[in-house]
Amino acid sequence: MQPDWMNEEDSRAEKLAKTDKTANDAAPKLKRVDRAPERQQKAFYIQPKYAEAFEDLAFKQKKAKGKKAPDLAEEAIKMLLDHYGENTTKL
């Protein structure tokens, strides 16, 4: 059980958070950082020609400010799962 003043402060803070304002507009604002999802390494072996082609694609995407290699690999795995009829609704 919180005291009344804490409940008031919590509700005030929630209202300010929804409007993206602060009690002191001159104070610096913290920016929320969107981070990539947690990932884990999976070791598998592929032929050198596939590895080179993937590295070339990842490099081109990096130069074009596109997707990064982990995102490209996840997209490829999702396409593979879809192709074989696996459930991908939770991905």
KEKE-3310 file (N, C-alpha, C; in steps of 0.2 Angstrom, whole numbers, plus 5000, padded with zeros to 4 digits):
npx = (5004:5003:5007:4996:5002:5012:5005:4999:5010:5014:5003:5004:5016:5014:5004:5012:5022:5014:5011:5024:5031:5039:5041:5049:5053:5065:5075:5086:5081:5079:5082:5073:5080:5079:5083:5091:5083:5086:5098:5105:5119:5121:5128:5132:5137:5141:5143:5157:5154:5141:5142:5150:5142:5132:5139:5142:5130:5126:5135:5132:5119:5122:5130:5119:5112:5103:5096:5104:5116:5112:5098:5095:5099:5089:5078:5079:5079:5066:5059:5063:5057:5043:5042:5043:5031:5031:5025:5025:5020:5023:5035)
npy = (4994:5011:5027:5042:5053:5046:5039:5049:5055:5044:5044:5056:5055:5045:5051:5061:5054:5048:5059:5063:5074:5084:5088:5098:5107:5112:5103:5090:5077:5060:5048:5035:5019:5008:4992:4978:4962:4949:4937:4921:4911:4900:4886:4880:4872:4878:4878:4885:4894:4898:4904:4915:4922:4926:4934:4944:4949:4954:4964:4973:4976:4983:4994:5000:5005:4995:4980:4971:4958:4948:4950:4947:4934:4928:4931:4923:4910:4911:4911:4898:4890:4893:4888:4874:4872:4875:4881:4898:4909:4914:4920)
npz = (5000:4995:5000:4999:4992:4985:4976:4969:4963:4955:4946:4940:4934:4924:4916:4911:4904:4894:4886:4882:4888:4901:4918:4920:4907:4902:4906:4901:4890:4891:4879:4872:4868:4855:4855:4846:4845:4857:4853:4849:4845:4832:4827:4811:4796:4780:4762:4755:4744:4746:4758:4754:4745:4754:4762:4753:4750:4763:4764:4754:4758:4770:4765:4758:4769:4773:4779:4792:4794:4804:4804:4790:4790:4799:4791:4780:4786:4791:4779:4774:4784:4782:4769:4771:4778:4791:4807:4809:4816:4829:4827)
capx = (5000:5007:5004:4993:5007:5016:5000:4998:5016:5014:4998:5007:5022:5011:5001:5018:5025:5010:5012:5031:5033:5042:5039:5054:5055:5072:5079:5087:5077:5082:5079:5073:5084:5077:5088:5089:5081:5091:5100:5109:5123:5119:5134:5131:5142:5138:5148:5160:5151:5135:5145:5153:5136:5128:5143:5142:5123:5126:5139:5128:5114:5126:5131:5113:5109:5097:5096:5111:5117:5108:5091:5095:5099:5083:5073:5080:5076:5058:5057:5063:5051:5037:5042:5041:5025:5031:5021:5030:5016:5026:5042)
capy = (5000:5017:5033:5045:5057:5042:5037:5056:5056:5039:5045:5062:5053:5041:5056:5065:5049:5047:5065:5065:5080:5083:5094:5104:5107:5114:5098:5086:5071:5053:5045:5027:5016:5002:4987:4972:4957:4944:4932:4916:4908:4893:4884:4875:4872:4879:4878:4892:4898:4901:4909:4921:4925:4929:4940:4949:4952:4958:4970:4977:4979:4987:5000:5004:5006:4991:4975:4968:4951:4944:4951:4943:4926:4927:4932:4917:4905:4911:4909:4891:4887:4894:4884:4868:4872:4875:4887:4904:4914:4917:4923)
capz = (5000:4995:5003:4994:4988:4980:4970:4965:4959:4949:4941:4936:4929:4919:4912:4907:4900:4888:4882:4880:4891:4907:4923:4918:4900:4901:4908:4895:4890:4890:4873:4872:4863:4853:4854:4843:4850:4860:4848:4851:4840:4830:4822:4806:4791:4773:4757:4754:4739:4749:4763:4751:4742:4759:4764:4748:4751:4769:4763:4750:4762:4775:4761:4757:4775:4774:4785:4794:4793:4808:4801:4784:4791:4802:4786:4776:4790:4791:4772:4774:4788:4778:4763:4773:4781:4799:4810:4810:4819:4835:4826)
cpx = (5004:5004:5001:4997:5011:5011:4999:5004:5016:5009:5001:5012:5019:5008:5007:5021:5021:5010:5019:5033:5036:5040:5043:5056:5062:5077:5080:5083:5081:5078:5079:5076:5081:5082:5086:5087:5087:5092:5104:5113:5121:5125:5131:5136:5138:5144:5151:5157:5144:5137:5147:5147:5132:5132:5143:5135:5123:5130:5135:5122:5117:5127:5125:5109:5102:5098:5103:5111:5113:5100:5090:5095:5092:5077:5073:5078:5069:5056:5057:5058:5045:5036:5040:5035:5025:5027:5026:5026:5019:5033:5042)
cpy = (5006:5023:5037:5050:5053:5040:5043:5056:5051:5041:5051:5060:5049:5046:5060:5060:5048:5053:5067:5072:5079:5089:5100:5103:5108:5108:5093:5080:5065:5050:5037:5024:5009:4997:4981:4967:4952:4939:4927:4913:4901:4891:4878:4877:4873:4879:4885:4897:4902:4906:4916:4925:4929:4935:4946:4953:4956:4964:4975:4980:4984:4994:5004:5005:5001:4986:4973:4961:4946:4944:4947:4936:4924:4927:4925:4911:4905:4909:4901:4888:4888:4889:4877:4867:4872:4882:4893:4910:4918:4920:4930)
cpz = (5000:4998:4997:4989:4983:4974:4966:4960:4953:4944:4936:4931:4923:4914:4907:4902:4893:4883:4880:4882:4898:4912:4922:4911:4898:4902:4902:4896:4888:4884:4874:4866:4861:4851:4850:4848:4852:4855:4851:4844:4838:4825:4817:4800:4784:4768:4756:4749:4742:4754:4760:4748:4748:4762:4760:4749:4757:4768:4759:4754:4767:4771:4760:4763:4776:4780:4786:4794:4797:4806:4795:4785:4794:4796:4782:4780:4790:4784:4772:4778:4785:4772:4765:4777:4789:4801:4812:4813:4825:4833:4825)
residu = (MET:GLN:PRO:ASP:TRP:MET:ASN:GLU:GLU:ASP:SER:ARG:ALA:GLU:LYS:LEU:ALA:LYS:THR:ASP:LYS:THR:ALA:ASN:ASP:ALA:ALA:PRO:LYS:LEU:LYS:ARG:VAL:ASP:ARG:ALA:PRO:GLU:ARG:GLN:GLN:LYS:ALA:PHE:TYR:ILE:GLN:PRO:LYS:TYR:ALA:GLU:ALA:PHE:GLU:ASP:LEU:ALA:PHE:LYS:GLN:LYS:LYS:ALA:LYS:GLY:LYS:LYS:ALA:PRO:ASP:LEU:ALA:GLU:GLU:ALA:ILE:LYS:MET:LEU:LEU:ASP:HIS:TYR:GLY:GLU:ASN:THR:THR:LYS:LEU)
# end
